[in-house]
Amino acid sequence: MKERTIRVTVNGRTHEKTVEARKTLADFLREDLELTGTHLGCEHGVCGACTIVVDGAAVRSCLLFAVQMHGREIQTVESLADGDTLNPLQEAFWEHHGLQCGFCTPGFLMTLTCFLRENPDPSDAEIREAIAGNLCRCTGYKNIVTAARAAADKLATASTTSPGSTR
Amino acid sequence: MKPPRFEYLAPTSLDEALAVLGEHGDGAKVLAGGQSLVPLLNFRLVRPTYLVDLNEIPGLAYIRQENGHVVIGALTRQRAVERSALVRERVPLLADAMPQIGHAQIRNRGTIGGSLAHADPAAELPAVVAALEGELVVRSARGARVLRAEEFFVAYLTTAIEPTELVVEVRLPVALPRTGTAFLEVSRRHGDFALVGVAATVTLADDGVCARCAIALTGVGPTPVVAREAARRLVGAAPTPEVLEDIGRRAASGLQPDGDLHASSQYRKHVASVLTRRALAQAIERAKGPGR
């Protein structure tokens, strides 16, 4: 087949679309669903800018085809903020200057979203390893590590004071 | 950078996949995790007529013990292998290597069979299979055959699999008691392909002398290199620093690695020698440790 109809849930909304088989998931999100928060840097799995979450696991959306996503649940960077209210991880990036130009940021946020879920109290070394698959040309990574650490602390506090309020 | 047009086939059983490959093998590429193939497609370095996606076939992802082996289904995600308690317990060398394969995002999708079938000369898994004398189970519509690492890895990115065949399983022997292992590599950035990597496994006898030793290197030739003679030097010997130093030198002496932008041939040989020594020292320490 050259194309296939898929039903896929993205950020809680289910879409049914017919897509060309060779269309990458990243292009599908950006072009067919107009979710342009997912950025494309290298398009061959090196830079990490297109990282999204599929069925709970962080993956490179440039290395998947949309036709493979039938029945899957996807989370992109658009799912993080609630309107104009940033989530704790985004807020930590804002407060600690975890971004300058911001191009790589969606990939870092989605990588860290997954990582902090699995490892809520990481060491700096673990944070560095977790983001090793994401490239940033502006920050030198230092403030990204600081932001990730701060986000972990924020999430820990939030979950002890008001369970269920974090995303 | 967009993939070329292809006919997408998503078989839902192994038999169906093998039938498709039997018919279209020459013009087909097999898609497992896609972490190596999709970049090649995006660059249009490969232009298959058919893309055969294995991801909808149930029953190809598993990790279990069968007699003296841990057997792993080809479609098992690398992340699942990394997290497997059975692998950590029974095939510690594989557990040592897993976190060094790509990044978490790659391992979440990449498969064990896919990495082996891709046969990148700097990949970790081929060296692990070679060091452990593991086996690869390969199937076609006509039947199955079992290949050892030295039969399977033929040349740069080239294996003995026919276009009509699929890797379906990897079989790795369970480590003997008092075995220690280590997988060490040097790369430009954590998760990048290794400039040089060394897999080592050492089994100690009750008197503390080495009873078995195997060493395999990656990144130093077109296929994984098993340093048999160098490893034999440790058997029956007490592992003094001088002996390990000598084995490192021997393991590196016959190598002829290519030099490139990232490292000269001479540098790679030097790193191979140093990493061999360090990997053996670490493996021996672990073999002495509790629970081994």
Chai-1 contact restraints between the chains, C-beta under 6 A:
chainA,res_idxA,chainB,res_idxB,connection_type,confidence,min_distance_angstrom,max_distance_angstrom,comment,restraint_id
A,M1,B,Y8,contact,1.0,0.0,6.0,A-B,restraint_1
A,A21,B,Y8,contact,1.0,0.0,6.0,A-B,restraint_2
A,R22,B,P3,contact,1.0,0.0,6.0,A-B,restraint_3
A,R22,B,R5,contact,1.0,0.0,6.0,A-B,restraint_4
A,E43,B,M1,contact,1.0,0.0,6.0,A-B,restraint_5
A,E43,B,N42,contact,1.0,0.0,6.0,A-B,restraint_6
A,H44,B,P39,contact,1.0,0.0,6.0,A-B,restraint_7
A,H44,B,N42,contact,1.0,0.0,6.0,A-B,restraint_8
A,G45,B,P39,contact,1.0,0.0,6.0,A-B,restraint_9
A,T51,B,Q105,contact,1.0,0.0,6.0,A-B,restraint_10
A,A57,B,N108,contact,1.0,0.0,6.0,A-B,restraint_11
A,A58,B,Q105,contact,1.0,0.0,6.0,A-B,restraint_12
A,V59,B,Q105,contact,1.0,0.0,6.0,A-B,restraint_13
A,V59,B,N108,contact,1.0,0.0,6.0,A-B,restraint_14
A,V59,B,R109,contact,1.0,0.0,6.0,A-B,restraint_15
A,R60,B,Q105,contact,1.0,0.0,6.0,A-B,restraint_16
A,L63,B,G34,contact,1.0,0.0,6.0,A-B,restraint_17
A,L63,B,Q35,contact,1.0,0.0,6.0,A-B,restraint_18
A,L63,B,V38,contact,1.0,0.0,6.0,A-B,restraint_19
A,V67,B,Y8,contact,1.0,0.0,6.0,A-B,restraint_20
A,A132,B,H103,contact,1.0,0.0,6.0,A-B,restraint_21
A,A132,B,H190,contact,1.0,0.0,6.0,A-B,restraint_22
A,A132,B,G191,contact,1.0,0.0,6.0,A-B,restraint_23
A,G133,B,H103,contact,1.0,0.0,6.0,A-B,restraint_24
A,G133,B,Q105,contact,1.0,0.0,6.0,A-B,restraint_25
A,G133,B,G191,contact,1.0,0.0,6.0,A-B,restraint_26
